[in-house]
Amino acid sequence: MLDIETQNLKQLGLISRPFSSQLKARTLGDTITEFIASRTGKIQTVNYPVVGVDISYWQGSIDFGRLASKIYFAFVRAGRGNSDVDSLYSTNLGGLHRYGRAIGLYWYMMPRTGTNFRQHVDSFVPRWRDSGSQLPPVFDIEENGGMNKTDLTAWIQKAVARFEDATNVSPMIYTSAGFWNGNTYRNDWAKTLKLWVAHWTSLDNPLIPNDWGAISQPKTWDYWQHAVLPNGVEYGVSSQRLDHNRYHYSLAVFNSTYKMALPPLGDVPPPVPSDIIKPMYLADVTATTLNVRAGAGDEFSDIGNLPLNTRIPVVSESGDWRRIDGFVHKDYIKKI
């Protein structure tokens, strides 16, 4: 089984589009989703019209007027690790405030020891308090620092608790299904937190990490990083590549939740992937929670979950299994 997964990874890696300069953690699930996203055309109009970006010093100089004309919100990297503040944090924060966009802050977490979560949180808290941001504060979880599952799960939980004790606010978690499922143990506390999920795909819903997509009282995502595109210039950003995000609910809910009064931007076109091919057919998920696997069989790794009624593009068939972003069993989908 491992040999087959390795072979799949090598094949997919040859034509997978490169990761952004933010050094996203490459996992089995992420590699497969990149491949399908680059090969499958967008199958429907955008369901989530409240769109935004996330920015850091990697984006360089930004024309904030141009950027603000195309987004409702932006997540700004405040810093990383124990105390490393992003060099463009103040510039990015001020530019977004100047044009009235909704702002969220994120801190890139770098686990190294059993206790260095303390320095992370203690550096993040004062910047979040003074930021005037409206969106939830975010822990960016995409590297394990060499920790095993037990230690990393405990590290994240302790970081969450320390932030909550200091602010009386729960952080949102940014992660991918591939990274979270492969690097943490199943738990009951993660799904009490809001989820910003990373999944670059043409599906109409992202894969959800197991702890949020559990059959028992599943939770869904609030934000979805759905694409990284080479269109930064169109958004007034000097870097070529830009992360694109969606909010799960309507603009009315967004404005009400975050006490904003943002008017509609108008129609937002979906991203157009390169090297487009058409799926064989579309199908709807009929299971309450559908496991997506890394290969065509129950013995392969579970790389994420899809909720009931998700519409998926089936790219190929292999016995009882259907390939999408990964593989799903035919008994739990219905061809439309």
N, C-alpha and C positions, 0 to 999 in steps of 0.2 A: 504493500500500500504506500509506504513512504517513497519507494522508488518511482511509483507512478506519479505521486504528487510532485516529486522533484522534477520529473520529466515535464509535467504540465507547466511548472514554474519556469523552466528554462525556455520552453516554447513561447509562453506568454511574454516573458521578459524581453524577447528579441524584438517585439513590436509594441511593447507597452510604452506609452508616452512618458517622458521623464518627469520626476517629481519636482516640485518647486524648490527654490533655494532655501526654503524654511526647513529643509531636512526632515520632511515627514517620515515617520517610522514605516518602513516597507515591510508588509506582512503578506502572507498567502492571500488573505481576503482582499487586501488593497490591490495586489498585483492583478488578480483576476478581474476586479471591478474596473480597473484602469483599461484593461484590454477590451472588455465588452463596451465600455463607454466610448472608446475610440473607434469601434467598428460598427456600432448600431445607431441608426438615425433616431432622432427624437420622435417618439411615437404619438405624442399628443401635445396639446397646448399646455402652458404652464398652469398648474393648479394652485400655485402659491405666489400671489402677486407681490407680496411684501418682500423686497429683495434688498440685499446689502453686501458688504465686502468685509474682509479683515485685513488690517494693514500693520506694518511694522517698518523698521529701518530698511528692510529689504526692498520696499517699494520706492525708496528715494524721495525726491521732491514730488509734491502733489499739487495740482491745481484744484483746490477744494471747491471752488465754484462749479467747475465742470463735474467733479465727482458727485457733489450734492444734487446735481440735476438728474442723476441716474440712480440714486439709492435712497432708501429710507433710513438705513442704519449702518453703522460700522463698528466692528470690534477692533480695538487698538491694543497692541501689545504694550503693556506697561513695563515688563521686564522678564527676566529668566533667572533660574537658579536661585542661589541664596540671596543675592542682592544686586544683580546686574540690571540696571535700569536701561531700557531701550533708548538709544541715542536720539531718536526722533519722537519720543513719547510726547513731550510737551508741545512740539510743533504740530503733531497730528491731532492731539486733543484740542488745542486751540483752534485749528482750522475747521474741525467738525463743529465745535460750538459756535463758531462765527457764522456758519451757514445753517444752523438749526437742525442738524441731523441727530437722531437718537444714537447714543454712544454706549458701548460696553467695553470694559477692560478685561484683558486676559493676562495671566502670568504663566509662562512656559515652565513647567515643573521638571526639575532634574534630580530625581532621587539618587542619592549617593551613599548615605549612611542611614541608620535607623532613626536618627533624630534631626536631620537637616531640613525636614519639613518645617521646623520652627522658624528658621531663618527665612525660608520662602514666604511663609504667611506673614511674619513680622515686617517684611519688606513690602509686601503687597497691600496690606491693610491700610496704612496711612495714605498711600497713593490713591487707592480706591475711594477712601473717605473724602479726599480733597478734589476728586475729579469732576464732580457734578454730573456723573454718568447716570443714565436712566435704566440701562439694561442690566441683567444679573452679572455679577463678577464671575469670572471663569477661571477654572484650573485647566490648563492645557496638558492633557495626559497622553503622551505619545512616545515615551521612552521609559525603560525599566531600570536603567543605571546598573545593570548586572544583578539586580535583585531577583530572587525567586518569587513565585506567586504568593506565598504566604507573607513574605516580608513586604512586597509591593502593595498588596491589598491593605495590610495594616498601616503602611506609610500614608496611603491616600486617605484612609478613614481618619487617621489622627490629624492630618492636615485639614480636612473638612471640619472636624470638631474644634480645632484651634481657631479657625476662621470664624466659625459660628459663635464661639465664646467671646471673641473680640468684637464682633459686629452685630450679632443677633440676626445675621443674614446667612442663608445657605448659598454656597457657590454652585454654579452650573458646571457640569463636566463636559469638556471637549475631548472626544476620542473617536476611534473607529471600532466597528464590530470586530474586525480582525485583530486589532491590538488588544482591546479589552478582554475578549474571550481567551486569547492566547497567553495573557500575562497576569490575570487576576483570578482569584477563586470566586465561585458563585457566592453571592451574599444577598441579604435582604435590605441593606441600607442604601445601596447605590440608586435604586429606583425611586427613593424619596427625593432625589435631587433632579433638577432640570437637566436635560440632555441636549447638547449641541453635537450632532453626529457628523462625522466626516465620511462621505461615501460619494465618490465621483462616478456617476452612473446615468444612464438614460431611463432607468426605472422611474415610475411615478411615486415611489416611496423608497427611502433608504433602508439598508439592512440595519437592524437594531441590535446592539450588544445584548447578550443573553440576559443580563441582570435587569434590563428594562423590558425586554420582550418576553419575559417568563409567562407561562400559561396562567399562573396564579396572579391575578390583579396586575396585568401588564400595563406599562406606561409607554407613552410615545415620546417623540422628539419635539422640542420647541424650535430649534434652529438646525439647519441642515447645510453643511458645506457640500454643495453638489457638483462643483466643477472648479478647476484651475485652468484659466484660459489665457492665451497670449494676446490679450486685448487691453492691456493696461493703458495704452496711449488714448484709446477711445474714452477712458474714464478720467483722463487727466493725470495719470500716474506714469512716472518716468520709467519704471521697470516694465518689462514686456509682459510678465506673468502676473496674474491677479486672482486671488481666491474669491469665489462667488458663493453667496449664501442665501437661504430662504427662511422666512418665518413661517411657522406651520398654519397660522390662522389668518383671519381677514385683517385689513387695515383698520377697520373699526375696533376690533379686539385689540390690535396693537396699540392704537392711540389711547384706548381706555385703560389698558394694563399699565402702560408706561407714562400716562399723563402727558401725552403729546397731542398735537393738532395738525398732523402732517396731511396735506392734500394729496390726492392721487397723482402719480407720475404719468399715467397713461399706460398703454400696452407695453409690456416688456417682452421682447422676443426671446425664445429659448436659445440656449447655446447650440451652435451647429458643430457637431463633431467632424473630424476629418475622416477620410476614407470610409464613407458611409455605405453600409449594406442594409438591406431590409431584413427584419426578422422573418422566420417562417410563418409565425402567426402570433396573435396575442392570447393571453389566458388570464383568468382571474384566480386568485388564491381562495380556496374553499375551506381551508383549515383555520381554526382560531389563531394559531401561530404556526407558521411553516418554517421548518429548519432548512437552511441553505448549506449545502456541503461542498467541499473542495473537489470532489470527484463523483463519478456516477456509482454510488453505493453507500450503504449505511456505515461501512467501515471507515469512510473518509471523515476528515475533521469537519465539525460544525462551525461555519464561519459567520453565522448570523441568522436572523429571523425576519420573516415578513408577516405583517398582520393580515387578517381576513380582508378579502375584497381588493387587495393590491393588484393592479393590472401590470402584467409582466410581458416582455417580449421574449418568446422562445426562439433561440438562435439555432439549436440543433437537437436531435434526439439520439439517445443511446439506450436501447432496451426500454426499461421502465423509467428511465431518468430523462429529464429535460434540462438543457443547458440555458441558463440566464446569466446572471452574475454569480457563477458557481452552478450547482446542480440541485434540482428539486425533483421529488417523486411525482409521477404523473397522476397518482390517486388523489393528490391534494390540490390539483389545479383543474380548471375547466376552460377548455378552448372556446373562444368567442368568434 
